[in-house]
Amino acid sequence: MGFSLQALLLAVTATQALASCAHGTFLSPRAEDGTVKVNKFGYTGLNGPLNWASLESPANIGCATGTHQSPIDMIDGQFTLMKSSDIQLSIPDIPEGAEFENLGTTVEVITKGGTLKVDNKQFDLQQFHFHLPSEHLDNGTSQAMEMHMVFQSTQKEVAVIGVYINIAPPSTNNNANANANANNSTLTPTPFLESIFSTISSITQPGTKTTTPALPLSSTLQTLLTAQSNTFQSYSGSLTTPPCTEGVRWFVSAARMAVSPETFLKVRDVIGFNSRFPQNKLGEPNILMISSLGASKAAVEAMAMGNAQGVVAVAPAPVMVPMGEGGGNGAGRMTVTTTTTMSTSAPVVAGTGTGGGMMKVTPARRRAY
């Protein structure tokens, strides 16, 4: 499994069209002629997450070797809890409606004008899209859907707000209590979601697009996320789609939204299944790297306990570095870091790349959902 470091860096900057999670950012610019880019990857078979690294090698190597991959199980110790007052979020209404696209792997709303300010840095909203079921797990439990709001800074950094979406109980009047308090948002359909998905039947085919009705984002979405009672689970992870680039700032909201059962079924018929499986704990070896060794659970646990110092040398995952950092002038260029261990008591599975990074094998932690 040998990779040239130079080839890796070049490929990372040259093959960004795969990334639906970063669609519309510097990682995956929109087509200048307005056509909708249809993603080449998928979620089943040879196009699925188990084989993403091979679809565009070595650009997607981080999908199989990255140690801070997303999504994850949101359990204690994996995130920092932030109050809604710790961030500044501004999301204007879109009275004229927004472009709504089918990328083949998800449906996406293109929107401009929204901002996220955190730690004295501003990120601009590029788009939001949907996964079914949720990609992140809430303490081991998946939710019906998850919305990802993708932001980009002028320094070419990416931040994503994740919001769980539940299925509201059946009702004879889906508009009842539409202006419910944010704390009760899981009980009634969220108005702007119902508005968006009312047009999904117009984009059933990949590569198609339409325009949504007016979107009351400031009075619904912004109110929900900035409510005093809301919190965010924050961590540094990755894109959840190829090339699985790390260095993405995640903010998973405790406040939730909902859709009616009828709307959920319509969305499911178009999206199908589009969730990457939960990744290992942050900092632990990639699940795919562990499985590629063919090591038994007992052997991996022994390595973690120090009884056998198994070491794996791999091509490291690409990480986003803000413009001006790292001693270079390349805007938003990628860099590579490695984690080194000193153990030599066990055989080493090594690539031929110049990085020479060593990764200590520890047990994979998987949860069924």
C-alpha positions as CSV (number, residue, x, y, z in Angstrom):
1,M,0.0,0.0,0.0
2,G,2.6,2.5,-1.1
3,F,1.8,6.2,-1.8
4,S,4.0,9.0,-2.9
5,L,3.4,12.0,-0.6
6,Q,3.7,14.4,-3.5
7,A,1.1,12.4,-5.5
8,L,-1.2,12.4,-2.4
9,L,-1.1,16.1,-2.0
10,L,-1.7,16.8,-5.7
11,A,-4.6,14.3,-5.9
12,V,-6.2,15.9,-2.8
13,T,-6.4,19.3,-4.6
14,A,-7.3,17.9,-8.0
15,T,-10.2,15.5,-7.2
16,Q,-12.5,17.3,-5.0
17,A,-15.7,16.8,-7.1
18,L,-16.6,13.8,-5.0
19,A,-17.4,15.7,-1.8
20,S,-21.1,16.3,-1.4
21,C,-20.6,17.3,2.3
22,A,-18.3,20.1,1.0
23,H,-20.2,20.8,-2.2
24,G,-20.1,24.5,-2.9
25,T,-17.0,25.1,-0.9
26,F,-13.4,25.4,-2.1
27,L,-13.2,21.7,-1.8
28,S,-15.9,21.1,-4.4
29,P,-16.8,24.2,-6.4
30,R,-20.1,24.3,-8.3
31,A,-20.1,24.0,-12.0
32,E,-19.8,27.4,-13.7
33,D,-22.5,26.6,-16.2
34,G,-25.1,25.9,-13.5
35,T,-25.3,22.1,-14.1
36,V,-25.7,19.9,-11.1
37,K,-22.7,17.7,-10.4
38,V,-23.7,14.1,-9.7
39,N,-21.5,12.3,-7.2
40,K,-19.5,9.3,-8.2
41,F,-19.5,7.5,-4.9
42,G,-22.4,5.8,-3.2
43,Y,-23.4,4.0,0.0
44,T,-23.7,0.3,-1.1
45,G,-21.4,-2.3,-2.8
46,L,-18.2,-1.2,-4.4
47,N,-19.2,2.4,-4.4
48,G,-19.9,2.4,-0.7
49,P,-17.9,3.6,2.4
50,L,-15.9,0.4,2.7
51,N,-14.4,1.1,-0.7
52,W,-14.3,4.9,-0.9
53,A,-10.5,4.9,-0.6
54,S,-10.2,2.9,-3.8
55,L,-12.6,5.0,-5.9
56,E,-10.1,7.8,-6.2
57,S,-6.7,6.6,-4.9
58,P,-4.7,8.1,-3.3
59,A,-7.0,11.2,-2.9
60,N,-9.4,9.3,-0.7
61,I,-6.9,7.5,1.4
62,G,-8.1,9.4,4.5
63,C,-11.4,7.5,4.3
64,A,-9.4,4.3,5.3
65,T,-6.5,5.7,7.4
66,G,-7.8,8.9,9.0
67,T,-7.9,8.9,12.8
68,H,-10.3,11.8,13.3
69,Q,-13.1,10.7,11.0
70,S,-16.8,11.6,11.0
71,P,-19.4,10.7,11.9
72,I,-19.0,9.4,15.4
73,D,-21.1,8.2,18.3
74,M,-21.7,11.4,20.4
75,I,-20.8,10.0,23.8
76,D,-19.1,11.7,26.8
77,G,-15.4,12.3,26.2
78,Q,-15.8,12.8,22.4
79,F,-16.9,16.4,22.3
80,T,-16.8,19.7,24.0
81,L,-20.2,21.1,25.2
82,M,-20.9,24.6,24.0
83,K,-23.8,26.9,24.9
84,S,-25.7,28.6,22.1
85,S,-24.4,31.9,23.4
86,D,-20.8,30.7,22.6
87,I,-21.6,31.1,18.9
88,Q,-23.2,33.8,16.8
89,L,-25.5,32.4,14.1
90,S,-27.4,34.5,11.5
91,I,-29.6,32.9,8.9
92,P,-31.8,35.2,6.9
93,D,-35.1,34.3,5.3
94,I,-35.2,33.5,1.6
95,P,-38.5,34.9,0.4
96,E,-37.8,34.1,-3.2
97,G,-37.0,30.5,-2.4
98,A,-33.7,28.6,-3.0
99,E,-32.2,26.2,-5.5
100,F,-32.9,22.6,-4.5
101,E,-30.7,20.0,-6.2
102,N,-30.4,16.2,-6.4
103,L,-26.7,15.3,-6.3
104,G,-27.3,11.6,-6.6
105,T,-26.2,10.9,-3.0
106,T,-28.2,13.5,-1.3
107,V,-30.5,16.5,-1.9
108,E,-29.1,20.0,-1.2
109,V,-30.4,23.5,-0.7
110,I,-28.1,26.3,-2.0
111,T,-28.2,29.3,0.2
112,K,-26.1,32.4,0.8
113,G,-26.1,35.1,3.4
114,G,-26.0,33.0,6.6
115,T,-23.0,33.3,8.9
116,L,-21.5,31.4,11.8
117,K,-19.1,33.2,14.2
118,V,-17.1,31.2,16.7
119,D,-13.8,31.9,18.4
120,N,-13.6,35.3,16.6
121,K,-13.8,33.6,13.2
122,Q,-16.6,33.9,10.7
123,F,-17.8,31.1,8.5
124,D,-20.3,31.7,5.6
125,L,-23.1,29.4,4.9
126,Q,-22.8,27.6,1.5
127,Q,-25.5,25.0,1.5
128,F,-27.4,22.5,3.6
129,H,-28.1,18.9,2.8
130,F,-29.7,15.8,4.3
131,H,-28.7,12.2,5.4
132,L,-31.1,9.4,6.1
133,P,-30.8,8.0,8.7
134,S,-28.7,10.3,10.8
135,E,-24.9,9.9,10.5
136,H,-24.0,10.8,14.0
137,L,-25.3,8.7,16.8
138,D,-26.8,10.2,19.9
139,N,-25.2,8.1,22.6
140,G,-25.5,5.0,20.5
141,T,-28.9,5.7,19.0
142,S,-29.5,6.8,15.4
143,Q,-32.2,9.3,14.5
144,A,-34.5,9.4,11.4
145,M,-32.5,12.0,9.5
146,E,-29.7,14.6,9.9
147,M,-29.3,18.0,8.3
148,H,-25.8,19.3,7.7
149,M,-25.3,23.1,7.3
150,V,-22.0,23.6,5.6
151,F,-20.0,26.8,6.3
152,Q,-16.7,28.1,4.9
153,S,-14.3,30.8,6.2
154,T,-12.2,33.1,4.1
155,Q,-9.2,31.1,5.3
156,K,-10.6,28.0,3.6
157,E,-11.7,26.3,6.7
158,V,-15.0,24.2,6.9
159,A,-17.5,24.1,9.7
160,V,-20.6,22.1,9.8
161,I,-23.7,22.3,12.1
162,G,-25.5,19.0,12.4
163,V,-29.2,18.9,13.3
164,Y,-31.1,15.7,14.1
165,I,-34.5,15.4,12.4
166,N,-37.2,13.2,14.0
167,I,-40.5,12.0,12.7
168,A,-43.5,13.8,14.2
169,P,-46.4,11.8,15.4
170,P,-49.2,11.4,12.9
171,S,-51.6,14.4,12.9
172,T,-54.7,15.4,11.1
173,N,-53.4,18.9,10.9
174,N,-49.7,19.1,10.2
175,N,-49.8,22.9,10.4
176,A,-51.0,22.9,14.0
177,N,-48.7,24.5,16.4
178,A,-46.2,25.3,13.6
179,N,-44.8,28.1,15.8
180,A,-44.2,25.8,18.7
181,N,-41.5,26.6,21.2
182,A,-38.0,25.3,20.2
183,N,-38.1,22.8,23.1
184,N,-41.1,21.2,21.5
185,S,-39.7,21.1,18.0
186,T,-39.7,17.3,18.0
187,L,-43.5,17.1,18.4
188,T,-44.6,19.0,15.3
189,P,-43.2,19.3,11.8
190,T,-40.7,22.1,11.3
191,P,-42.3,24.5,8.8
192,F,-39.3,25.3,6.7
193,L,-38.5,21.6,6.3
194,E,-42.0,20.8,5.2
195,S,-41.7,23.7,2.7
196,I,-38.4,22.4,1.3
197,F,-39.6,18.9,0.9
198,S,-42.9,19.8,-0.7
199,T,-40.9,20.2,-3.9
200,I,-38.8,17.0,-3.6
201,S,-41.0,15.2,-6.2
202,S,-39.6,17.5,-8.8
203,I,-36.0,16.3,-8.3
204,T,-36.4,12.5,-8.1
205,Q,-33.6,12.0,-10.7
206,P,-29.9,12.7,-10.0
207,G,-28.7,15.9,-11.7
208,T,-32.1,17.7,-11.5
209,K,-33.0,20.9,-9.7
210,T,-35.9,23.0,-8.8
211,T,-36.8,26.1,-6.6
212,T,-38.2,25.8,-3.2
213,P,-41.1,28.0,-1.9
214,A,-40.2,30.9,0.4
215,L,-38.0,29.7,3.3
216,P,-38.6,31.3,6.7
217,L,-35.2,30.4,8.0
218,S,-34.7,33.2,10.6
219,S,-38.0,32.6,12.3
220,T,-37.6,28.9,12.5
221,L,-34.1,27.5,12.1
222,Q,-32.2,30.4,13.6
223,T,-34.7,30.7,16.5
224,L,-34.3,26.9,17.2
225,L,-30.5,26.9,17.1
226,T,-30.0,30.1,19.1
227,A,-32.5,29.3,21.8
228,Q,-31.0,29.9,25.3
229,S,-31.7,26.3,26.2
230,N,-29.8,24.8,23.2
231,T,-26.3,23.4,23.3
232,F,-23.9,22.1,20.7
233,Q,-21.6,19.1,20.9
234,S,-18.4,20.3,19.2
235,Y,-15.4,18.3,18.0
236,S,-12.8,18.3,15.2
237,G,-13.5,15.6,12.7
238,S,-13.8,15.2,8.9
239,L,-16.1,15.3,5.9
240,T,-18.5,12.3,6.0
241,T,-18.1,11.8,2.3
242,P,-15.0,11.4,0.1
243,P,-12.2,12.5,0.3
244,C,-13.0,12.4,4.1
245,T,-10.7,15.4,4.7
246,E,-10.0,16.1,8.3
247,G,-9.9,19.4,10.2
248,V,-13.6,20.0,9.9
249,R,-15.2,21.8,12.9
250,W,-18.4,20.1,13.9
251,F,-21.3,21.5,16.0
252,V,-24.0,18.9,16.6
253,S,-27.1,20.6,18.0
254,A,-29.1,19.3,20.9
255,A,-32.2,21.0,19.6
256,R,-34.0,19.0,17.0
257,M,-36.4,19.4,14.1
258,A,-39.1,17.1,12.8
259,V,-41.0,16.2,9.6
260,S,-44.4,14.6,9.2
261,P,-44.5,10.8,8.5
262,E,-45.8,11.5,5.0
263,T,-42.9,13.9,4.3
264,F,-40.4,11.4,5.6
265,L,-41.6,8.7,3.3
266,K,-41.4,11.1,0.3
267,V,-37.8,12.1,1.2
268,R,-36.8,8.4,1.8
269,D,-38.1,7.5,-1.7
270,V,-35.7,10.0,-3.2
271,I,-32.7,9.9,-1.0
272,G,-32.8,6.2,0.0
273,F,-30.0,5.4,2.4
274,N,-27.0,7.8,2.5
275,S,-25.2,7.5,5.8
276,R,-21.6,6.6,6.4
277,F,-21.1,4.1,9.3
278,P,-20.0,5.5,12.6
279,Q,-16.2,5.8,12.9
280,N,-13.8,4.8,15.7
281,K,-13.3,7.1,18.7
282,L,-11.3,10.3,17.9
283,G,-7.6,9.6,17.7
284,E,-8.0,5.8,17.5
285,P,-6.9,3.9,14.4
286,N,-9.3,3.8,11.5
287,I,-11.7,0.9,11.6
288,L,-10.9,-0.1,8.0
289,M,-7.2,-0.1,8.7
290,I,-7.7,-2.5,11.7
291,S,-9.9,-4.8,9.6
292,S,-7.4,-4.8,6.8
293,L,-4.8,-6.4,9.2
294,G,-7.1,-9.3,9.7
295,A,-6.3,-9.2,13.4
296,S,-8.7,-10.9,15.8
297,K,-10.5,-8.9,18.5
298,A,-8.3,-10.5,21.2
299,A,-5.1,-9.6,19.3
300,V,-6.1,-6.0,18.8
301,E,-7.1,-5.7,22.5
302,A,-3.7,-7.3,23.4
303,M,-2.0,-4.6,21.4
304,A,-3.9,-1.9,23.1
305,M,-3.0,-3.3,26.5
306,G,0.7,-3.4,25.6
307,N,1.1,-7.2,25.5
308,A,2.0,-7.0,21.8
309,Q,3.2,-3.7,20.3
310,G,1.6,-3.9,16.9
311,V,2.5,-0.9,14.7
312,V,1.1,0.0,11.4
313,A,2.7,2.5,9.0
314,V,0.2,4.1,6.7
315,A,-0.2,7.1,4.4
316,P,-1.8,9.7,6.7
317,A,-5.1,11.4,6.1
318,P,-5.1,14.9,4.5
319,V,-5.9,17.7,6.8
320,M,-7.2,21.2,6.0
321,V,-4.8,24.0,6.9
322,P,-6.0,27.6,6.9
323,M,-4.5,30.0,4.3
324,G,-1.2,31.4,5.5
325,E,-0.5,28.7,8.0
326,G,2.2,26.0,7.6
327,G,4.7,28.3,6.1
328,G,3.2,28.4,2.6
329,N,1.1,30.8,0.6
330,G,-1.3,28.3,-0.9
331,A,-4.8,29.2,0.0
332,G,-6.5,26.4,1.8
333,R,-3.8,23.9,0.9
334,M,-3.7,20.5,2.3
335,T,-1.0,19.3,4.6
336,V,-0.2,15.9,6.1
337,T,0.6,15.1,9.7
338,T,1.7,11.7,11.2
339,T,1.6,10.1,14.6
340,T,4.7,8.2,15.5
341,T,5.2,5.4,18.0
342,M,8.5,3.9,19.1
343,S,7.5,0.3,19.3
344,T,9.4,-2.2,17.2
345,S,8.5,-5.5,19.0
346,A,6.0,-6.6,16.4
347,P,5.9,-6.9,12.6
348,V,5.3,-3.6,10.8
349,V,3.0,-3.3,7.9
350,A,4.4,-0.3,6.0
351,G,3.7,1.7,2.9
352,T,6.4,3.2,0.8
353,G,5.4,6.8,1.2
354,T,7.9,9.3,2.5
355,G,5.8,10.2,5.6
356,G,6.8,7.1,7.5
357,G,4.0,7.6,10.0
358,M,3.4,4.9,12.5
359,M,-0.1,4.2,13.9
360,K,-0.6,2.1,17.0
361,V,-3.5,-0.4,16.8
362,T,-6.1,-0.2,19.5
363,P,-9.5,-1.8,19.6
364,A,-12.3,-0.7,17.3
365,R,-15.3,0.5,19.2
366,R,-18.5,-0.2,17.3
367,R,-22.1,0.2,18.3
368,A,-25.1,-1.5,16.7
369,Y,-28.0,0.8,15.7
